[in-house]
Amino acid sequence: MASMIELRNMLALQGRMEAQQLSRALHTPQPMVDAMLMRMEAMGKAKRIAEEPSDCLSGSCKRCPEGKACLREWWVLQ
């Protein structure tokens, strides 16, 4: 299980990552990574970046039956 410092270091090295990528890279459960990211966001140390539907290259996001499930959410350090 990773600490918040290890999570911060991974984001610093990679630039931006999704929570799922962080979870796999740090061998830490997804809910724990989500909680740490939320805490870092509340402290002003990390920022969430959501993809815009217009960023979809194939244009299939607008017709996606699951709504916006295909839109990615990135995390970066502030």
C-alpha positions, 0 to 999 in steps of 0.5 A: 500500500502506498503513502500519499507522498508516494502518490505525489511523487508518482504524479510529479514523475509522470506529469498527469495520470488517471486514478486507475493508472496510479492504483495499478502502478502503486499496487494500492486499492482504487478506493484508497487512491481516490481518497488520497487524491480527494484529500490532496485536492482539498489541500490544494496539492493536486488538481482534477482535469476532466476531458471535454466531450469535444476532445473525443477524436472519434466523435463517438462519445456523443452517441455513447450508450453509457453517456460520458463513461468514456470521458477520462479524468486526469490528475496533476500536481498544482 
